[in-house]
Amino acid sequence: MDELQKEYTLLFNGITDTIQSLERTIQRLRALQQKAEAMCVDGDDEDEDKMHA
């Protein structure tokens, strides 16, 4: 029974660590997406300014 407890703890901790890592990756990807979208919007504004100048 003690051996199963060790295996369960190992598996549980590994899954928890992986979930946390994936959540951090998702946050980074969202931040990058927002930055890229902001760059596109800013770039669109510059293109329109050039056309009206």
SERO-4910 file (N, C-alpha, C, O; in steps of 0.05 Angstrom, whole numbers):
BEGIN
 pado doro    nc1    nc2    nc3   cac1   cac2   cac3    cc1    cc2    cc3    oc1    oc2    oc3
  Met    A     16    -24      0      0      0      0     17     25      0     11     45    -13
  Asp    A     39     24     15     57     47     16     69     53    -11     74     76    -18
  Glu    A     75     32    -26     86     36    -53     66     50    -71     74     67    -87
  Leu    A     41     44    -69     21     58    -85     19     87    -78     15    104    -95
  Gln    A     22     93    -52     22    121    -43     45    136    -56     41    159    -64
  Lys    A     68    125    -57     91    138    -69     87    142    -99     93    164   -110
  Glu    A     75    122   -113     70    125   -141     49    146   -146     51    162   -165
  Tyr    A     28    146   -130      7    166   -133     18    194   -129     12    213   -144
  Thr    A     34    198   -108     46    224   -102     64    233   -125     62    256   -133
  Leu    A     80    215   -135     97    222   -158     80    230   -182     86    251   -195
  Leu    A     60    215   -189     43    221   -211     28    248   -207     26    264   -225
  Phe    A     16    251   -183      1    275   -177     19    300   -179     11    320   -191
  Asn    A     43    299   -168     61    322   -169     70    327   -198     72    351   -206
  Gly    A     75    307   -213     82    310   -242     60    323   -258     65    341   -274
  Ile    A     36    314   -253     13    326   -267      9    355   -259      4    372   -276
  Thr    A     11    361   -233      8    388   -223     29    406   -235     22    429   -244
  Asp    A     54    397   -235     75    414   -247     70    419   -276     75    441   -286
  Thr    A     61    399   -291     56    402   -319     33    421   -325     35    438   -343
  Ile    A     12    419   -309    -10    438   -312     -1    467   -307     -8    485   -322
  Gln    A     15    471   -286     25    498   -280     42    508   -303     40    532   -310
  Ser    A     59    491   -314     76    499   -336     59    507   -360     65    526   -374
  Leu    A     39    491   -366     21    497   -389      6    523   -384      2    538   -403
  Glu    A     -3    528   -360    -17    553   -354      2    577   -358     -7    598   -368
  Arg    A     27    575   -350     46    597   -355     51    601   -385     53    623   -394
  Thr    A     52    579   -400     56    580   -429     32    594   -442     35    610   -460
  Ile    A      8    588   -433    -16    600   -443    -15    630   -438    -22    646   -455
  Gln    A     -7    638   -414     -5    667   -407     15    681   -426      9    703   -435
  Arg    A     38    668   -430     58    680   -448     47    682   -476     51    703   -490
  Leu    A     33    662   -486     22    663   -513      1    684   -516      0    698   -536
  Arg    A    -16    687   -495    -36    709   -496    -23    736   -497    -31    754   -512
  Ala    A     -2    740   -481     12    766   -480     25    771   -508     24    794   -517
  Leu    A     37    751   -520     49    754   -546     27    761   -567     32    777   -585
  Gln    A      5    747   -566    -17    752   -584    -27    781   -582    -31    795   -602
  Gln    A    -30    790   -557    -39    818   -553    -19    838   -563    -26    858   -575
  Lys    A      7    832   -559     27    850   -569     28    851   -599     30    872   -611
  Ala    A     25    828   -612     25    826   -641      0    841   -652      2    855   -672
  Glu    A    -23    837   -639    -47    851   -648    -43    881   -646    -51    896   -663
  Ala    A    -32    890   -624    -27    919   -620     -8    930   -641    -12    952   -651
  Met    A     12    914   -648     31    923   -669     16    925   -696     22    943   -711
  Cys    A     -1    906   -701    -16    907   -727    -34    931   -727    -36    945   -748
  Val    A    -48    937   -706    -66    960   -704    -50    985   -708    -58   1003   -723
  Asp    A    -27    988   -694    -10   1011   -696      0   1014   -724      2   1036   -735
  Gly    A      8    992   -737     18    992   -764     -4   1000   -784      2   1015   -803
  Asp    A    -29    992   -779    -51   1000   -796    -55   1030   -795    -60   1043   -815
  Asp    A    -53   1041   -771    -56   1070   -768    -34   1085   -783    -40   1105   -796
  Glu    A    -10   1075   -782     12   1088   -797      8   1087   -827     13   1106   -841
  Asp    A     -2   1064   -836     -8   1061   -865    -29   1081   -874    -27   1093   -895
  Glu    A    -50   1085   -858    -71   1104   -865    -61   1132   -865    -69   1148   -881
  Asp    A    -43   1139   -845    -32   1166   -844    -15   1171   -869    -16   1194   -880
  Lys    A     -1   1152   -879     15   1155   -903     -2   1160   -928      5   1175   -946
  Met    A    -25   1146   -929    -43   1149   -951    -56   1176   -952    -62   1187   -974
  His    A    -61   1188   -928    -75   1214   -927    -55   1238   -928    -64   1261   -929
  Ala    A    -30   1232   -927    -10   1254   -927     -5   1265   -955     11   1283   -958
***
